[in-house]
Amino acid sequence: MQLHLEHHRPEKNRLRFYALEVGQDLFGAWVVTRRWGRIGQSERRVAESFVSEGAAIKLARDILRQKEIRGYVLLPEQLDLPL
């Protein structure tokens, strides 16, 4: 699962992104990788390992909910909307 969110507020010079990826590593552990930063700049990255897929997906959903509250939106190609 990969999600890419963006937050645009040009009047405040705020152009940011937040990306989430949930997958397995080579040893079978579930990993949630988070990347964030200003669009066009270097990014920050954090990865967290989990024993179960459910725990990893729960964290990803919680983060997604928090980011949506703060004004981040999924990019249109991830919303499955007809163009």
C-alpha positions as CSV (number, residue, x, y, z in Angstrom):
1,M,0.0,0.0,0.0
2,Q,1.4,3.4,-1.0
3,L,-0.2,6.8,-0.3
4,H,1.0,10.2,-1.3
5,L,-0.7,13.3,0.3
6,E,0.0,17.0,-0.3
7,H,-0.8,20.2,1.5
8,H,-0.9,23.4,-0.5
9,R,-1.2,26.8,1.1
10,P,0.6,29.3,-1.3
11,E,-0.5,32.3,0.7
12,K,1.6,31.0,3.6
13,N,4.3,29.6,1.4
14,R,3.4,26.0,2.5
15,L,3.8,23.3,-0.2
16,R,4.4,20.0,1.6
17,F,4.0,16.3,1.0
18,Y,3.6,13.2,3.2
19,A,4.0,9.7,1.8
20,L,3.2,6.4,3.5
21,E,4.2,2.9,2.4
22,V,3.3,-0.4,4.0
23,G,5.1,-3.6,3.0
24,Q,7.2,-6.5,4.0
25,D,11.0,-6.5,4.3
26,L,13.3,-9.4,3.3
27,F,12.8,-11.1,6.7
28,G,9.0,-11.1,6.6
29,A,8.5,-8.2,9.1
30,W,5.9,-5.6,8.2
31,V,7.3,-2.1,7.7
32,V,5.6,1.3,7.6
33,T,7.9,3.8,5.9
34,R,7.0,7.5,6.2
35,R,8.5,10.3,4.1
36,W,7.7,14.0,4.4
37,G,9.0,17.5,3.6
38,R,8.6,20.5,1.4
39,I,7.9,19.7,-2.3
40,G,11.1,20.0,-4.3
41,Q,13.4,19.9,-1.2
42,S,15.1,17.0,0.5
43,E,12.9,14.8,2.5
44,R,12.9,13.1,5.9
45,R,12.3,9.4,6.3
46,V,11.4,7.1,9.2
47,A,10.7,3.3,9.0
48,E,9.0,1.3,11.8
49,S,8.8,-2.5,11.9
50,F,5.8,-4.6,13.1
51,V,5.3,-8.3,13.6
52,S,1.8,-8.3,12.1
53,E,0.2,-6.7,9.0
54,G,-2.8,-5.5,11.1
55,A,-0.6,-3.4,13.4
56,A,1.2,-1.8,10.4
57,I,-2.1,-1.0,8.6
58,K,-3.6,0.4,11.8
59,L,-0.6,2.8,12.2
60,A,-0.9,3.8,8.6
61,R,-4.7,4.5,8.9
62,D,-4.1,6.5,12.1
63,I,-1.4,8.6,10.4
64,L,-3.6,9.2,7.3
65,R,-6.5,10.4,9.5
66,Q,-4.2,12.8,11.4
67,K,-2.8,14.2,8.2
68,E,-6.3,14.7,6.7
69,I,-7.3,16.7,9.8
70,R,-4.3,18.9,9.2
71,G,-5.3,19.7,5.7
72,Y,-3.4,17.1,3.6
73,V,-5.3,15.5,0.7
74,L,-4.7,12.4,-1.4
75,L,-3.6,13.1,-4.9
76,P,-6.4,12.7,-7.5
77,E,-4.9,9.6,-9.1
78,Q,-5.3,7.8,-5.8
79,L,-9.0,8.6,-5.4
80,D,-10.3,6.5,-8.3
81,L,-12.3,9.4,-9.7
82,P,-13.3,9.4,-13.3
83,L,-11.5,12.1,-15.2
